[in-house]
Amino acid sequence: MEFYEIVVAFHVIFSGIWLAGFITDYIFRKKMFYRKDLIPVYLTFSNFTGMVASTGILLTGIYLVSASGNYHFFQMDGNHWLTTKQIIFVVLLVLIFTGIIPAAKKVKNSLDDGSGDVSEKTSLLLKKLLKFTAIMNILVLINFILALIR
């Protein structure tokens, strides 16, 4: 098996990890607002899988485009699906760094109030974080579909 094919396999694996966020996000959304102990688990799991998946996709994607003579970065004249995926990925990175990470930090900081229940403040911050996460999940799904139908 050639190195290029191994990198393709890892690219698909990292995509699967990111897509698995849909399932865990759905499970956590149902239970998190009632159990304060699940919020840090959700934040840790989302942070870890998001970092692994996005970094892996970014690095393998850069290699795949660079190593192939058929694909290019942000060039619409041949592979519209790939350029669309690249633009969506940039939007995802902006969303992660300007929306999700700051919102997750605020949720984490609001958990340190000492009470056993989820406070109103934490609940509102969590709703904001989950809105950002929902947008991210939709964009990830669109990117995944674009890869499948190319």
N, C-alpha and C positions, 0 to 999 in steps of 0.2 A: 504494500500500500504506500502510495506516495505521500509526502508531507502535506501537499495541498489538500488531498482528500481527508487526511487526519484533521487538518484545520477546519475543513467544512463540517466534519462530524462534531468537533467541539463547538463550532458556531451554532449548530442545531441544538446541541445539548444546552448551551447557555440560553438559547431562545426558549427551550422547554422549561428551564428553571424560572425564567421571567414569566412565562405563561402560567406556571404553577401558582404564581402570586394571585391569579384570579380565584383559584379554589380556596386558598387560605384566607384571602381577603373576604370572600363570601362567608366562610365559617366564622371568622373573627367578628365581622360586622353584626352577626346575629347575637353574639354573647358579650361583646366588649362593654356595652353601655351599662351592664348590670354587674360586672365583675372587675373591680379595679386591679386585681392581680393578673388579669389577662392582657391588660394594656401594655405593660413592659415586655411581655412575651411577644406580642404582636409587633411592637416597635423593633425589638431585637431581630426577630425573624425577618421582617420586611427589610430592615437595614442590611442584614447579611446577604439575603438572596438578591436584593436589588444591586448591591455593590458587586457581587460575584457576577451576576448576569450582565449588567450593563458594561462593566469593565471587560468581561470576556467577549461580549458581542462587539464592542468597540474595537478591541485589539485584533480579534480574528477577522472582523469585517475590513479593517484597514489592510491587513495582510492579504485577504482574498482579492480585494480590488487592486492592490498594488502588484500582486503576483500574476494576475490575469491580464492578457492583452485585450480582452473583450469588454472589460468594465472600466469605468472611470468615475472620478468623484464629481458629483453635481453637474453632470453633463446630460442634457435632455435630448440630444439628437439621436440616441440609439436605444438606451435602456431606460425608458421612462419609469418603469416600476422601481428600478434601483435608485434613481435620483429621488423619487418620491419617498422611498424608505429612508434615504439619507437625510432628507429634509425633516421627516417626522422624527428621526432619531435626534437630530439637533434640537428640535422642539422639546422632545422628551428630556434631554439633558438640561435645558433651560428650566423646564418645569421642576425637575428634581432639585436643582441647586437653588432656585429662587422661591419655590413653593413648598415642596415636600419636606426637604431637610429643615428649613426654619420652622415649619408647622410642627414637625415631629419633636423638635427641641422644645418648643413651647408646651406641647402636651407632656413631655417628660418632666419638665420643670414644674408644671402644675400638679403633678402627682405627688410631689414632695410636701404637700400641705399637712400631712399627718393624720388626716381623717381616714376612716375605713371605707367610706362610700365615695363614689364618683361625684365630684362636685359639679355644680352648674358650669363653672368656668372650664373645667376639664372636658365636660361633655360638649360644649360649644367649640372648643379647640379641636377636639377629636372629630367633630362633624366637618370642620374645615379641612382637616388632614384627609379625611375620607373622600371629600369632594375632589381634592387634588389627586388622590390615589385612583379614584374612578376614572378621571380624565386620562391618567397615565395608562391604566389598564386598557382603555378603549384604543389609545394610540398604539400600544403594544400589540393588541389584537389586529388592528389594521395592518401593521407592519408584517405580522405573521401571515395574514391572508395574502398580502402582496407577494410574499415569498412563495406561497403555495401556488398561486395562479400565474406566475410569471411565464 
